[in-house]
Amino acid sequence: MKIKKHKNTKNEYISAGDVWIRNFTKGYVKPLSISSMFQPQDIEPVMFNEIRNIGYSNISEEKLVFPKVVIVSDGYKFNQRHKELLDFPKDVFVIAINGSLRRWSLMNKANTEIDRRRAINCYVVNNPYPECLTYLPSKESLYFPPCIGSIRTNSEFLKRYMGNTYTYAPAPEINFGSRKVSTKYYIDDYRSPVCAAIGLAYQFQAKKIMLMCCDNSFEEELDGSVKLENGLWTYPPHIKSHDIIDGNLYWLTHIDGDEIVAANYSSGPKYKNATYISNKDEALNFFADEEEQELLDE
C-alpha cells in the first residue's frame, strides 16, 4: 500500500480512487483532509448548520470505553439481521446509522418481553441536507436513543431530535473547515456515517468493530446500477463510498503495537481490510471472548 505524507503536518494518506484517506489514528498531528468532499454550492448551507449547531455538548469531552462495537445501517436484509442482535453479547455497543433508527423494531413499546428487546446505544448522523429529516423516528415508535451528530448535520434534524444530543467536529479540509473548534479529537467522516461511526468507535477504544447491513445493495437491476460478485446490484457512487470506508478500515487495522480487528456482516462488495461474516454464528463468534469461543466451537 503506497502511503503519501504531508510535508508540513506529518499526516499520512492512502488513495481510494480520487479521495485521499487520512491516517486518523495518529493523534499527535494536526488533522488535515487534502480531499474536498463538498462542492462550492454546498459550503453555505453546511456553514449555516455549523452556526446553528453551536451549543450541543461535544462528545470528545466524554470518557467512553467500549471494546466491542457493531455499526448497524439499514442495508440489504436489515429487517432480518438487526433482530439477531438480541443474541449478541450484552457488552457489544450498538451504533445505528442512516434509516436503521426509524426502522428499529427491537424497542417497540408493544413488546413487553425484556429478553426480546435491544437498545441502540447511540445514533450517529452527519447528513447536512433536509433529507436528513426522513431519518427521524416515526410517530408510532418515538424511540430516541442518544444521538451523536456532526457539527455539519442538518440543524433542523438535531433541533427536532428528542433524545440527548452530542456533536463531533469533522477533520478540516484543506480549503474548508474551522481549525478553531474546541474539541479533543476530530472525526474523518468523508460525509459517510459509516466512516463517522468507525472514527468514533476508535475514539471509544474499540478492539472489535463489525459493520452490519452497511451497504446499499438490492436484488433487481435498475437503471444505472452495476452487478456485484454476489449477484446483487448497487450504484457506482456506493462503490466509491465502499472504497473510502475500506481506506478507513486500513488505518484502523494497521496500527503499530495495537490490534484492532474489523468484520463485515453486510451484502455489498467485500472489504480488503475486514473479515467477511456470512451468518449469525460467525457474527457471534467474532464478538465472543476466548472462553465463549471455545463453547461455540464445540
C-alpha positions in Angstrom: 0.0 0.0 0.0 1.5 3.3 -1.1 1.4 6.0 1.6 1.5 9.7 0.9 2.8 12.1 3.6 2.1 15.8 4.0 5.4 17.6 4.3 4.2 20.2 6.9 1.6 18.4 9.1 3.1 14.9 9.0 -0.3 13.4 8.2 -0.3 10.2 6.2 -2.8 9.3 3.4 -3.7 6.4 1.2 -5.7 6.6 -2.0 -9.3 5.5 -2.5 -9.9 6.5 -6.1 -9.8 10.3 -6.2 -10.1 10.6 -2.4 -7.1 10.6 -0.1 -7.9 8.8 3.2 -6.0 10.2 6.2 -4.4 8.1 9.0 -6.8 9.2 11.7 -5.1 7.0 14.3 -2.1 9.5 14.5 -3.5 11.7 17.3 -0.3 13.7 17.6 -0.6 15.5 14.3 -2.9 18.4 13.3 -5.7 16.8 11.3 -6.0 17.8 7.6 -8.1 16.3 4.9 -6.5 17.0 1.5 -9.5 15.9 -0.5 -12.5 18.2 -0.9 -15.8 16.5 -0.2 -18.1 19.5 -0.8 -19.0 21.4 -3.9 -18.9 25.2 -3.8 -22.7 25.4 -3.6 -22.6 23.2 -0.5 -20.4 25.4 1.6 -23.1 28.0 2.6 -25.7 25.5 3.9 -23.0 23.5 5.7 -21.7 26.6 7.4 -25.3 27.5 8.3 -25.6 24.2 10.1 -22.3 24.7 11.9 -23.6 28.1 13.3 -27.0 26.7 14.3 -25.4 23.6 15.9 -23.3 25.6 18.4 -24.3 24.8 22.0 -24.5 21.0 21.9 -22.1 19.1 24.1 -19.0 17.8 22.3 -18.7 14.0 22.5 -15.0 14.3 22.8 -15.4 15.6 26.4 -17.0 12.3 27.4 -14.8 9.4 28.7 -16.2 6.4 26.8 -14.7 3.0 26.6 -16.4 0.3 24.5 -14.2 -2.6 23.4 -16.8 -4.2 21.2 -18.8 -2.2 18.7 -21.4 -3.1 16.0 -22.3 -0.4 13.4 -25.8 -1.0 12.0 -27.2 0.5 8.9 -30.5 -0.2 7.0 -28.9 -2.0 4.1 -29.9 -5.4 2.5 -31.5 -7.8 4.9 -31.7 -5.2 7.7 -35.2 -6.4 8.9 -33.8 -9.9 9.5 -30.3 -9.2 10.7 -30.8 -6.5 13.2 -33.1 -8.9 15.1 -30.0 -11.2 15.5 -28.6 -8.5 17.9 -30.9 -10.0 20.6 -28.4 -12.8 20.9 -25.3 -10.7 20.7 -23.3 -10.3 23.9 -24.6 -7.6 26.1 -21.3 -5.8 26.1 -21.5 -5.1 22.4 -22.1 -1.3 21.9 -24.6 -0.7 19.2 -24.2 2.3 16.9 -27.1 2.9 14.5 -26.8 5.0 11.3 -28.9 6.0 8.3 -32.5 4.7 8.3 -31.9 2.0 10.9 -33.2 4.1 13.7 -36.6 4.7 12.0 -36.9 1.0 11.2 -35.7 -0.3 14.5 -38.1 -2.9 15.8 -36.3 -4.1 18.9 -37.6 -1.3 21.2 -41.3 -1.5 20.2 -43.4 -0.2 23.1 -45.9 -3.0 22.5 -43.2 -5.6 23.2 -43.1 -6.1 26.9 -40.7 -9.1 26.8 -37.4 -7.7 28.1 -35.4 -10.5 26.6 -36.7 -9.6 23.2 -35.6 -6.0 23.3 -32.2 -4.5 22.3 -31.5 -0.8 22.6 -29.4 1.4 20.4 -26.5 2.8 22.4 -26.2 5.8 20.1 -27.4 7.1 16.8 -24.7 8.7 14.5 -25.9 11.1 11.8 -24.0 13.6 9.6 -26.3 14.3 6.6 -26.3 18.1 6.2 -29.3 18.3 3.9 -33.1 18.4 4.6 -33.4 14.8 3.5 -31.9 14.0 6.9 -35.3 14.6 8.4 -36.5 11.3 6.9 -34.3 9.6 9.5 -36.4 10.8 12.4 -38.3 8.1 14.3 -41.9 7.6 13.2 -44.8 8.8 15.4 -45.5 5.2 16.2 -42.2 4.4 17.8 -40.8 7.8 19.1 -37.7 6.0 20.2 -34.8 8.4 20.6 -31.5 6.9 21.8 -28.5 9.3 22.5 -27.5 11.0 19.2 -24.1 12.0 18.0 -24.2 14.4 15.1 -21.6 16.2 13.2 -21.5 19.9 13.7 -22.5 20.0 10.0 -25.5 17.7 10.4 -28.8 19.3 9.3 -29.6 21.7 12.1 -33.4 21.1 11.9 -32.9 17.4 12.4 -30.9 18.0 15.6 -33.4 20.6 16.8 -36.3 18.1 16.4 -34.4 15.2 17.9 -36.0 14.4 21.3 -33.1 12.5 22.8 -29.8 13.6 24.4 -27.7 15.1 21.6 -23.9 15.5 21.2 -21.8 16.7 18.3 -18.4 15.9 16.9 -16.0 18.0 14.8 -15.1 16.7 11.3 -11.5 16.9 10.3 -10.9 20.2 8.5 -10.5 20.1 4.7 -7.6 21.9 3.1 -9.9 24.6 1.8 -12.8 24.4 4.2 -13.5 23.8 7.9 -12.6 25.5 11.1 -9.4 24.6 13.0 -10.6 26.6 16.0 -13.3 24.2 17.1 -12.9 23.3 20.8 -12.5 19.6 20.6 -10.2 16.9 21.9 -10.3 15.0 18.7 -11.6 15.2 15.1 -13.5 12.6 13.1 -12.6 11.9 9.5 -16.1 11.2 8.2 -15.8 11.9 4.4 -19.6 12.7 4.6 -20.1 9.0 5.3 -22.0 7.9 8.5 -20.1 4.6 8.4 -16.7 6.4 8.4 -18.0 8.7 11.2 -19.1 5.6 13.3 -15.7 3.9 12.6 -13.8 7.1 13.8 -16.0 7.3 16.9 -15.5 3.6 17.7 -11.8 4.1 17.5 -12.0 7.0 20.0 -14.2 4.8 22.2 -11.2 2.4 22.3 -12.9 -0.4 20.4 -10.9 -3.5 19.7 -13.6 -5.4 17.7 -15.7 -3.5 15.2 -18.4 -5.0 13.0 -20.3 -3.4 10.1 -23.8 -4.8 9.8 -26.0 -4.1 6.8 -23.7 -1.2 5.9 -24.4 -1.5 2.2 -26.8 -0.2 -0.5 -27.5 -3.4 -2.3 -30.7 -4.6 -4.0 -31.9 -7.7 -5.8 -33.1 -6.4 -9.2 -31.3 -4.4 -11.9 -32.2 -0.8 -12.0 -31.2 2.0 -14.5 -27.6 2.9 -13.9 -26.9 0.1 -11.5 -24.0 -2.4 -11.6 -23.9 -6.0 -10.7 -21.8 -7.2 -7.7 -20.0 -10.6 -7.5 -22.7 -11.9 -5.1 -25.4 -11.3 -7.7 -26.9 -8.2 -6.1 -26.9 -4.8 -7.6 -25.8 -1.3 -6.5 -25.0 2.1 -7.9 -21.4 3.3 -8.8 -21.4 6.1 -6.1 -21.9 3.4 -3.4 -18.9 1.5 -4.7 -16.9 4.7 -4.3 -18.2 5.0 -0.7 -17.2 1.4 -0.2 -13.6 2.2 -1.2 -13.5 5.2 1.2 -14.7 3.0 4.0 -12.1 0.4 3.2 -9.4 3.1 3.4 -10.6 3.9 6.9 -10.6 0.3 7.8 -7.0 0.0 6.5 -5.7 2.6 9.0 -7.9 1.1 11.8 -6.3 -2.3 11.4 -2.7 -1.3 10.7 -1.8 0.4 13.9 1.7 -0.4 15.2 1.6 -2.0 18.6 -2.2 -2.1 18.7 -4.5 -4.9 17.5 -7.9 -3.8 16.3 -10.0 -6.2 14.2 -12.8 -5.4 11.8 -15.6 -7.6 10.4 -18.2 -7.0 7.7 -21.6 -8.6 8.0 -23.1 -6.7 5.0 -24.1 -7.6 1.5 -22.1 -5.1 -0.6 -18.6 -5.7 -2.1 -16.1 -7.3 0.3 -13.6 -5.2 2.1 -9.9 -5.9 1.9 -9.4 -4.8 5.5 -12.3 -6.6 7.2 -13.1 -10.2 7.9 -16.2 -11.3 5.9 -19.1 -12.6 8.1 -21.7 -14.7 6.3 -24.1 -15.8 9.1 -25.2 -15.2 12.6 -23.0 -17.9 14.1 -19.9 -16.3 12.7 -21.0 -12.9 14.0 -21.5 -14.3 17.5 -18.1 -16.0 17.3 -16.4 -12.7 16.3 -17.6 -11.0 19.5 -17.2 -13.9 21.8 -14.4 -13.9 24.4 -11.9 -16.8 24.4 -14.0 -19.0 26.8 -17.2 -18.2 24.9 -15.5 -19.1 21.6 -14.5 -22.5 22.9 -18.1 -23.2 23.8 -19.3 -22.0 20.4 -16.8 -24.2 18.6 -17.8 -27.3 20.5 
